[in-house]
């Protein structure tokens, strides 16, 4: 009797990854504008600092 791991079905990791991505997708309309606003403020503050 050897200590080989039990085989998992092929694509099991892909199924878990897809579920993780699908759980984040509904947050995109909130996350993307917030990240965009933070990025614009950061770039504007750098431009003011450099001027």
C-alpha positions in Angstrom: 0.0 0.0 0.0 1.6 3.2 -1.2 1.0 6.8 0.0 -0.3 8.2 -3.3 -2.8 11.0 -3.1 -6.3 10.3 -4.2 -6.9 11.5 -7.7 -9.2 14.5 -8.1 -11.4 15.0 -11.1 -9.7 16.9 -13.9 -10.8 20.6 -13.9 -11.5 20.7 -10.2 -9.2 23.6 -9.7 -10.7 25.4 -12.7 -14.2 25.0 -11.2 -13.0 26.5 -7.9 -11.3 29.4 -9.7 -14.4 30.1 -11.7 -16.6 30.2 -8.6 -14.2 32.6 -6.9 -14.2 34.9 -10.0 -18.0 34.7 -10.3 -18.3 35.8 -6.6 -16.3 38.9 -7.3 -18.0 39.9 -10.5 -21.1 41.6 -8.9 -18.8 44.0 -7.1 -17.1 45.3 -10.3 -19.6 48.3 -10.8 -18.5 49.5 -7.3 -14.8 48.6 -7.3 -13.8 49.9 -10.7 -15.0 53.5 -10.3 -13.5 53.6 -6.8 -10.1 52.4 -8.0 -10.3 54.8 -10.9 -11.0 57.7 -8.7 -8.1 56.8 -6.3 -5.8 56.4 -9.3 -6.8 59.8 -10.7 -6.3 61.5 -7.3 -2.9 59.9 -7.0 -1.8 61.0 -10.4 -3.1 64.5 -9.9 -1.3 64.8 -6.6 1.9 63.6 -8.2 1.4 66.2 -11.0 0.9 69.0 -8.5 3.9 67.9 -6.5 6.1 67.9 -9.6 4.9 71.3 -10.8 
